[in-house]
Amino acid sequence: MDSGNDAKKIHLHHPLAENSTPFNVDIYADYDLRENPVEKTGHVNVYKTGAYDGSLLDALYPQERLSSKLQRNFFDWAAGTISAVDDNMSFGLAQNFYHYVTGHRIDNLDSPFFYGGRLTGTHLTLLGSLWEIPTGTTLAASGLMLAPETGGTSTISTTGGIALAVHGISTAKNSFDNGIDDSRSFIKFLGKGDISHEKKFTREEAIEHLNNGSVDITISKSGAKNMKKSGGYEQTEKDFYDLHPDNVKEITTKYGTGLYGTLRDGTTIIARRGSKSDGPTLEINPSKGKVYKYRY
């Protein structure tokens, strides 16, 4: 193991007899502390060599314990549901507050599950508005009828009823307007037969996307390109999925579980919870060209 590289390159003493022949590698907790590590973690990764020069190009990681794709689809659906409820009932105020506090948003996703969640939220708010309108109207009417006998109490009842009915009307209008837009987006994905995120990134596109808002902290021109971002591992994982990789697998690293995937052009991307250099890292590692490491 090469402790100087976060990707943990494998150095073979003797070339394998045949390319793509799998071989096992025991994972040690103390590999970066001594020349001959002794503390086995119990994890074993399976690797195979590349097809043209015997270097390590493909890593067959252990099976993930939970389908990351299903998990991401659920998160997209939940984000869509929450954002639709907020948009329809409070004009996005909750999301604006969340963005102000965290610097992140949940309403800028683009997948059929997100729009399916939006439609779910719209149905919920529409049902709520159908309760608010008649309830508020009844409450306001009752307050007006009782006004001669109850005075100030009926005024409160009337005002509250009018406010409830007006909010219900506003929610119903927002639900219809946003529901139409979200239905069009949802149907667009169904028409393509696409059950995943629409855009598949290449290496160049991923770098351009991730460089937005990043700060170049590279020291050596000969090594990897290091870019500084914020948000911790939560943002690292979000950026990983925003690239819409294929072959997503959960991997085990010395810093905990991470994620592995490939871009549209075959470029490997890896998300790790930590690194020797500086915290959570999203790495873009092509078979040829400079490695980019985004530090969160």
N, C-alpha and C positions, 0 to 999 in steps of 0.2 A: 504493500500500500504506500502511496505517496502522500505523506501528511501535509505537503505544501499545496495541495490542490483540493478544493472543497468537493470536487467531483469524485475523488478517491480513485485515481487511475490505477489500473491493475498492470503490474509489470511481470511478465512471464520469463522465467529463467530459460525455458526451452520453447521454441515455437510449437504450437499444436500441430498434430499430424494433418488435420483437415480444417479448413475454414468453416466457421459456423458450428463447430463442435462445442456443445455446452460444457462448462466447468463450474464447480462450486467454489465460493469464497466465503470463509468464516468471517464474521464481523466481530472485531475486538473493541472494547471500550477504551483501551489504553494505547491504541495504535499510534497516536500522535505524541505519546509520552516517552516511548522507548523503542529502540531498534527492533527488538523481538518482543512484541506484545504477548501478554499471557491471559488477559481478562476477557474471556469470550462472553459475548452478550447472549448467545443462544440463537441469534439470527444468522441465516445463511442465504446469501444472494447468489443467483445463478446468472452467469454471463456467457456470451459467445463472441468470438472474434469477427472482425469485419471481413468482407469478401475480397478486398483488393490488396491490403497491405499488412494484414495480421494485427492491426491495432484494434482497441476496444471501441466499437461503434454502437453496439446494441446491447442493452441491459434488460434481462428478463427478470423484473422485480417480483417479489412475493405477491400473491393474490391479495387484493385489497379486502379489508374486513367488511367494509360497507361500500356499496356502489356510490362512488363520487358523483357519477352522472345523475343518478336518481336523487341524490341529496341536493345537487345543484338545481335540478328541475323543481324540487319541492320549494327551495328557497326562492326561486324565480316566481313561482305561483303565489307564495306567501307575500312576497314584496309587491306583486301586482295587486293582490287583494287589499293590503293595507294602504297602498298609495291611492287606489280608487276610492276607498271609503273616505280617506282624508280629503281628496280632491272634491268629491261630491258633497261632503257634509261641512267641511271647514275651509274650502278653497285652498288646500295645500299648506295651511298654516303649520300643522304639525311637522310636515316634511321640511319646511323652511327652518323651523326651530332646530330640528335634528341636524340639518346641514350646517347651521350656524354653530352648533356645539361640537360636532364631530368632523365637519369638512367633507362628509360623504352624503350621497343621495341614494335612494332606493327606487326612484321612479325613472331611471334612465337606462333600463335594461331593454333588450330587444330579442325576445324569444317567444315562441307560441305559448309556453307555460306562463310567462309573465303576463301576456295579454289574456290568457285564460283566467289567471288570477284577477286581472282587472275586471273582466266580465262577471266573475263571482262577486267581487266587491260591489259592482254596480247593481247587481240583482239584490244584494243585501240592503243597500242604501235606498233603492227604489221601494222595497217592501217597507222600510222604515218610514219613508216619506208618505206612503199610503196610510200609515197609522197616524203620523203627525198631523196631516191636514184635517181629517175629520175630528180627531181628538181636540186639536187646537180650536177648531171652529165651534165645537160643542161647548168647550170650556169658556170661550169668549161670549157665546150667546147666553150661557147660564149666568155669567157675571152681569150682563146687561139686564137680564130679567130680574135679578135679585138686587140690583142697584138701589131701588127705593128703600129696601128694608135693611141692607147690610152696609151701605155706605162704602168706606175705604176698602173693606174686604173684597167687595165685588170688583172694585177697580183693579186690584192686584190680579184677580182671577181673569178679568177681561184682557188686561195687558199681557199676562202670561199666555193666554189662549191665542191671542193675535200673533205673538212672537213665535209660538210653536207652529201655528199654521203657515206663517210666512216662511219659516225655516223649512218646513216640509215642502212647500212649493218650490223654493230655491233648490233644495236637494233633488227633487224630482226632475227639474230642468237640467241640472248638472248631470244627473244620471243618464238622461236621454242623450244629451249632447256628447258626453264622454263615451257612453256605451256605443254610439254609432261609430266613432273614430276607432275605438278598441276592437269592435267587431270587424271593421275593414282590415285592420292589421292582423287579426287572428285568422281571417279567411285568406289573407295573402300567404301566410305560412302554410295553411292547409293546402292551398292550391299548388304550392311547390312540393308538397309531400315531405316537408322538412320538419322534423321533430326536435331539432337542436337549434342552436343559435345560427343566425343566417350567415354572417361573415366569417370566413375562414382566413386566418392571417398567414402570410409568408414571413420569413425572417425579417426582411426589410420593412414590411408593413408593421410588424410587431414592435420593432425598434422605434420606428417613427411614432407609433401610438404611445409607447411607454416613455419616450423621451419628453413628451409633453408634460411640463411641470417638474421635470427632473433637473438635478444639478450635477454637472460633471465633476467627480472627485478623483479622477484617475491621476495617479502619480507617475507610473512608469508607462512609457509609450509602447513598450515591447510586450506587456502583459495584457490581461483582460481589461475591457472598458468598464469602469466602475461609475455608477450613477446613483445619486442620493435621492430617495423619495421618502415620504412620510406615511404613517398609518399602521406600522407594525405588521404582524403576520396576517391579521384580518384583511388588510389591504393587499398584501402579497397574494393571498389566496384569491381574492376578488379579481386582481389583475390577471392572475393565471387563467381563471375561467373566462374572463373577458376576451382572451385571445382565442377561445373556442377550440382548444386542442383536441386531437383524436388520441385514441389509445391511452386514455387517462387511467393511471394506476396510483394507488397509495403506496408509498415507499417508507422504509424505516431508515432513519439516519441517527447519528449520535446525538442530535438535538431534538429527537422526537419524530413523529410521523411527518411526511412531506408528500409532494405530488409530482408525478412524472407524466409528460405528454409529448405529442409531436404536432408541429404545425403543418400547414397544407403542403409545404415543400420538403417535409421530412425533418426539419430542424427540431432538435430536442429542447424542451423547456423543463426546468425543474424548480419547484418551490420548496424552500427549506425554512424551518422555524428559527434557525440560527446559523452562524458561520464563525470561523476563526477571526474574520476581519471585522464585521460590523453587523450584527443582528440578522433578522429575517432577510432572506435573499431570494430573488427570482432570477434565474440564470437562463440565458438564451445561448445554447451551445451547438452551433452548426458543425457539420462534418468538415467544412472548410471555412476559413474566415475567422474574424475576431470574435471572441466570447464576450458577451455583455452580461454584467451582473448588476442588478438593481437592488440597492440596499435600503431597507425600510426601517 
